[in-house]
Amino acid sequence: MRVLVTGGSGRLGRSVVTVLASRGHDVTSVDTAEHPWPEGITSAVCDLLDRDARAELFDRTAPEAVVHLAGIAVPFARPDAETLRVNTVLAWEVLSAAVAAGARSAVAASSPTVYGYNTPSWRPHYLPLDEDHPVAPWHAYGLSKAVVEETVRTLARTADTCVLSAVRPGYVVSPEEWRGATTQQGHTIRERLDDPALAAGSLFNYVDAHDAAELFALIVEHPEQVPSGTVYNAVAPDPLSEGPVDAHLARLHPTTAEHAPALADGRAVFSSERARNDLGWLPKRTWRDHLDQPERI
Ligand SMILES: NC(=O)c1ccc[n+]([C@@H]2O[C@H](COP(=O)([O-])OP(=O)(O)OC[C@H]3O[C@@H](n4cnc5c(N)ncnc54)[C@H](O)[C@@H]3O)[C@@H](O)[C@H]2O)c1
C-alpha cells in the first residue's frame, strides 16, 4: 500500500516509517527536516503548511493511507499561538488532502495531554483513563490536540470512503532513548524512573516507539476494523515506575487520591483496551525489558 507519513524524520516518525516499510508498504516520508533513509524509502522535504508544495506532494504520491505526525510536538516549545495554529492548520489541511486524494485511511497523532492533568483542580472521574473519559486541556498544545481529534470527527461525518482516526501515544521512547539518550524533556528514562516526580508529569505513561508504530500500521492495514472518527490511547500496559503508582499518584497529584487505589495492581494510569479490542494491538516492549541498565532491572 502507498503510505504517506508526515513528520517522518521525527522521534516517532522514524519508527513509523521503518515499521511500515518492514511490513511491505511503499512509504513516502515527508518532513521539513532531512533524514538519511536507507534505500527503499522515498522521502520528500516539504513544508506542509505551503499549499502548493502540499498539493504537488499529494498529486505525486497519490497515497492510499496517510499517517499524520508532523507538528510542534512538545508543550511550551514554541509560543502558544504558534503551537495552536501550526498543529490545527496542519491537521485540517493534511487530513482534508488525504480524503480528497482518495486515501482509504488517515490517522493523526493526538496526545494524552488532552485529558488536562497537571493543574491543581484536575480531578479524574475514574482511573484508568480510557477514551470515554472527558478531556479538559489547559495549555495550547493540549488544546491543539483536542482540535486535531475534533477535526478527525468533523471530517469523518462526510468522508464516505476514508476512515479517519486519531492516536494518543504515551511518552514515546525511541531506540536511542532506551540506550540512554536524553528524552524530549531533557532527562533520561533512568532519571524518570529514579525520580517519580519527573514521570508523574505525564502520569507515568510511556510507549515504545516501535509499539506505537505498530498501532499506526494496524490502523492503516485494517480500516474496516476502525469506526471512522475513533480516538485510540496508545500506552504501555505498565507505568514508568519501579512499582505500582497508586501511592505516588495520590502524593504527587492529590486530586487523584479517590481513584488511585484502582492502580494498586501495577496497571498503567491510561487504558489502551480500545486499540486492543478493535485491532488486537498489544504493546510488547516494556521498560523492564528494554532499558539499557540491566543491573537495575
Ligand atoms: N513524542 C511523544 O512523546 C509524543 C507523545 C504524544 C503525541 N506525540 C505527537 O506525535 C507526533 C510526532 O511526535 P515526535 O515526538 O516524533 O515529534 P518530533 O518533533 O520529533 O517530530 C515532528 C516532525 O514534524 C516535522 N514538522 C513540523 N512542522 C512541519 C511542517 N510544517 N511540514 C512538514 N514537517 C513538519 C518536524 O520537522 C519533525 O521532524 C506529534 O504530532 C506529537 O505531538 C508525541
Ligand as a Chemical Component Dictionary entry (heavy atoms), coordinates in Angstrom:
data_LIG
# 
_chem_comp.id                   LIG 
_chem_comp.type                 NON-POLYMER 
_chem_comp.pdbx_formal_charge   0 
_chem_comp.three_letter_code    LIG 
# 
loop_
_chem_comp_atom.comp_id 
_chem_comp_atom.atom_id 
_chem_comp_atom.alt_atom_id 
_chem_comp_atom.type_symbol 
_chem_comp_atom.charge 
_chem_comp_atom.model_Cartn_x 
_chem_comp_atom.model_Cartn_y 
_chem_comp_atom.model_Cartn_z 
_chem_comp_atom.pdbx_ordinal 
LIG N1  N1  N 0  6.992  12.118 21.412 1  
LIG C1  C1  C 0  5.976  11.944 22.238 2  
LIG O1  O1  O 0  6.160  11.540 23.385 3  
LIG C2  C2  C 0  4.557  12.195 21.772 4  
LIG C3  C3  C 0  3.513  11.883 22.639 5  
LIG C4  C4  C 0  2.197  12.139 22.222 6  
LIG C5  C5  C 0  1.978  12.666 20.965 7  
LIG N2  N2  N 1  3.015  12.953 20.137 8  
LIG C6  C6  C 0  2.719  13.509 18.820 9  
LIG O2  O2  O 0  3.283  12.637 17.842 10 
LIG C7  C7  C 0  3.753  13.397 16.722 11 
LIG C8  C8  C 0  5.224  13.091 16.485 12 
LIG O3  O3  O 0  5.947  13.396 17.676 13 
LIG P1  P1  P 0  7.542  13.321 17.716 14 
LIG O4  O4  O 0  7.941  13.136 19.116 15 
LIG O5  O5  O -1 8.009  12.382 16.680 16 
LIG O6  O6  O 0  7.886  14.818 17.315 17 
LIG P2  P2  P 0  9.151  15.375 16.510 18 
LIG O7  O7  O 0  9.248  16.827 16.821 19 
LIG O8  O8  O 0  10.337 14.518 16.751 20 
LIG O9  O9  O 0  8.673  15.185 15.006 21 
LIG C9  C9  C 0  7.760  16.042 14.393 22 
LIG C10 C10 C 0  8.255  16.263 12.981 23 
LIG O10 O10 O 0  7.323  17.108 12.290 24 
LIG C11 C11 C 0  8.079  17.895 11.399 25 
LIG N3  N3  N 0  7.308  19.077 11.006 26 
LIG C12 C12 C 0  6.881  20.075 11.818 27 
LIG N4  N4  N 0  6.221  21.007 11.109 28 
LIG C13 C13 C 0  6.203  20.559 9.822  29 
LIG C14 C14 C 0  5.673  21.079 8.620  30 
LIG N5  N5  N 0  5.038  22.263 8.581  31 
LIG N6  N6  N 0  5.813  20.371 7.474  32 
LIG C15 C15 C 0  6.485  19.179 7.496  33 
LIG N7  N7  N 0  7.030  18.653 8.608  34 
LIG C16 C16 C 0  6.887  19.339 9.756  35 
LIG C17 C17 C 0  9.340  18.254 12.185 36 
LIG O11 O11 O 0  10.409 18.650 11.352 37 
LIG C18 C18 C 0  9.616  16.961 12.943 38 
LIG O12 O12 O 0  10.559 16.131 12.280 39 
LIG C19 C19 C 0  3.477  14.854 17.057 40 
LIG O13 O13 O 0  2.252  15.225 16.455 41 
LIG C20 C20 C 0  3.354  14.865 18.561 42 
LIG O14 O14 O 0  2.546  15.930 19.019 43 
LIG C21 C21 C 0  4.316  12.733 20.519 44 
# 
loop_
_chem_comp_bond.comp_id 
_chem_comp_bond.atom_id_1 
_chem_comp_bond.atom_id_2 
_chem_comp_bond.value_order 
_chem_comp_bond.pdbx_ordinal 
LIG N1  C1  SING 1  
LIG C1  O1  DOUB 2  
LIG C1  C2  SING 3  
LIG C2  C3  SING 4  
LIG C2  C21 DOUB 5  
LIG C3  C4  DOUB 6  
LIG C4  C5  SING 7  
LIG C5  N2  DOUB 8  
LIG N2  C6  SING 9  
LIG N2  C21 SING 10 
LIG C6  O2  SING 11 
LIG C6  C20 SING 12 
LIG O2  C7  SING 13 
LIG C7  C8  SING 14 
LIG C7  C19 SING 15 
LIG C8  O3  SING 16 
LIG O3  P1  SING 17 
LIG P1  O4  DOUB 18 
LIG P1  O5  SING 19 
LIG P1  O6  SING 20 
LIG O6  P2  SING 21 
LIG P2  O7  DOUB 22 
LIG P2  O8  SING 23 
LIG P2  O9  SING 24 
LIG O9  C9  SING 25 
LIG C9  C10 SING 26 
LIG C10 O10 SING 27 
LIG C10 C18 SING 28 
LIG O10 C11 SING 29 
LIG C11 N3  SING 30 
LIG C11 C17 SING 31 
LIG N3  C12 SING 32 
LIG N3  C16 SING 33 
LIG C12 N4  DOUB 34 
LIG N4  C13 SING 35 
LIG C13 C14 SING 36 
LIG C13 C16 DOUB 37 
LIG C14 N5  SING 38 
LIG C14 N6  DOUB 39 
LIG N6  C15 SING 40 
LIG C15 N7  DOUB 41 
LIG N7  C16 SING 42 
LIG C17 O11 SING 43 
LIG C17 C18 SING 44 
LIG C18 O12 SING 45 
LIG C19 O13 SING 46 
LIG C19 C20 SING 47 
LIG C20 O14 SING 48 
# 
